[in-house]
């Protein structure tokens, strides 16, 4: 039986996987560019979130908030 906590990746796991600094992982998670679960000051990445991040890193999916879509929605509301 696999424990749920074993399937979640830490900041250090993600940094090692993508060969970037821990601070970069935290910055991307904090800004919303990468999906994550926050437990206090800690970031954890579920298997589904890890798959989504893999798509973002490979360029198959845009990460974070789409500012153009939000601006278009606000323009449509104000019109």
Order of alpha helices (4+ residues) and beta strands (2+ residues): alpha-alpha-alpha-beta-beta-alpha-alpha
